[in-house]
Every structure is written in structure tokens, then in C-alpha cells.
Amino acid sequence: TYEVTAKIVLPPQYNPVRPMTATLTIEKGVIDTGAGRFEATSAIYSGEAIEPEMLRLPDGVDVDYFLYYDAEGEELDEIVGAGEYTVEAYLYVEDPAHYVIADGGDVKTATFTIEKKSLKDEATFANGTLIYNEAAQTYEKANYDKSLFNVAYTYSGAMKNAGTYTATATFTLKDTANYELKGTNTLT
């Protein structure tokens, strides 16, 4: 706010005019953030925290911080696991002495979805040969990521005598919250 005084100087033949004073207010510039949006609102589970990014923010506006909420509305430090989350981006103006964000434009909200990671053909189980040794034997030669799966082996009979047997490996996921198994979970 400024006070402005106008002093009018007239030739001597005119009556003098008293100085006039007025108040001049320069309002802060208003920045519209309506075009600002989140870069992506979905991802596939990776085990890493999702770090949202904002696009199309006008010059002079940036993200101050993000808040994360789970489906029940509980505030989180980060979003990692498969599920649906609400993310709020709190915006600020870089020059608050001269600009403000338009009403309602200082918080952007979006729903983020992290999909389960699909696993397919993640394990192998090949034919093999055992040597007769007079004792019942097992064949546990599946190749798989032990951090992702549990495996149970079954056999078509006690593998004690010479002959051909069927061994089956059945895989189950250790983490069903973040992974889903596509295809078969049994290899013979």
C-alpha cells in the first residue's frame, strides 16, 4: 500500500488547488495452478517407494511436500506395497511477497494405485536321474527364487527301487499382497 500525493501547479491567474492524496494498493499477482497434475497415478509393485512428480505447474510454483494416506485414511511416510493410496501435493509460490496461489489451488490430490507384480515362468523343474542306493530318495531340483516362493515336492511313489517316477514341485508365493502368480504353479 502506497500513499500518493498529487500537487497541481497552475499559472498565477488561476485559483490554487490543494494537493490531493490517494492510497494506491498493488495486489499480489494470482497464479492459477489448475493445469498442474501428477505425472503418473499408477505403477507396478517394485519394492521401492513411489515418488510422485507434478507436471504443468506454472513458473514460480513448486511442490513443498507430499502427504500419503492408505485406503483407511491413515497417514503414511511413503507408499510402497500394492494397493490404493491418496496422495496430496502441497504447493507454494517461490516469491510470496508478490504472488499468491489462486483459491483452492495450493493442494493437488490424486489416487495412486500400485498393482501387484505378475510372476510367470519364474521357476523351472527338469527331468533328472538318481542312482539306486537301497534307500528312499527325493528329487528336489527346482530352480526358483527362494525369496519369492515356497515349494513342496510330491512323488508318484516311494522312490526306492529302480524305475521311473513322477516328481511334482508345487510353488506358492510368500508375498501374495504384492505379487500374483500367472500360469501354473505346478511343474512335473
Residue, then its C-alpha position, 0 to 999 in steps of 0.5 A: t500500500y502506497e500513499v500518493t500525493a498529487k500537487i497541481v501547479l497552475p499559472p498565477q491567474y488561476n485559483p490554487v488547488r490543494p494537493m490531493t492524496a490517494t492510497l494506491t494498493i498493488e495486489k499480489g499477482v494470482i497464479d492459477t495452478g489448475a493445469g498442474r497434475f501428477e505425472a503418473t497415478s499408477a505403477i507396478y509393485s517394485g519394492e521401492a517407494i513411489e515418488p510422485e512428480m507434478l507436471r504443468l505447474p506454472d513458473g514460480v510454483d513448486v511442490d513443498y511436500f507430499l502427504y500419503y494416506d492408505a485406503e483407511g485414511e491413515e497417514l503414511d511416510e511413503i507408499v510402497g506395497a500394492g494397493e490404493y493410496t491418496v496422495e496430496a501435493y502441497l504447493y507454494v509460490e517461490d516469491p510470496a511477497h508478490y504472488v499468491i496461489a489462486d483459491g483452492g489451488d495450493v493442494k493437488t490430490a490424486t489416487f495412486t494405485i500400485e498393482k501387484k507384480s505378475l510372476k510367470d515362468e519364474a521357476t523351472f523343474a527338469n527331468g533328472t536321474l538318481i542312482y539306486n542306493e537301497a534307500a528312499q530318495t527325493y528329487e528336489k531340483a527346482n530352480y526358483d527364487k527362494s525369496l519369492f516362493n515356497v515349494a513342496y515336492t510330491y512323488s508318484g511313489a516311494m522312490k526306492n527301487a529302480g524305475t521311473y517316477t513322477a516328481t511334482a514341485t508345487f510353488t506358492l508365493k510368500d508375498t501374495a499382497n504384492y505379487e500374483l502368480k500367472g500360469t501354473n504353479t505346478l511343474t512335473 
